[in-house]
Amino acid sequence: MPTVEEDRKIVAAAKLDPDAKPLTKAQLAQMVPMKALRGRPKLENKKVLLSVRYSPNVVEFFKAMGEGWQSRMDRVLSEYVARRAR
């Protein structure tokens, strides 16, 4: 922990640094807590977490397509629902 005198010197040096200018009131007003920005953006239509059982051949088919297989499975089911809802 710096002494009071060391702290004064640190603050004085920081004020002389052109890259460390104090923030304006407008800049401070625009700040948002970092925890509010963490994670993925919220989706309009959130997906539902669900435990479900599929036939092994269905799972193997989609997994064989590689990364994103669950999203592809969701897309196929969504297309089926859209066709049936007509």
Beta strands, then each sheet from edge to edge (+ up, - down):
end
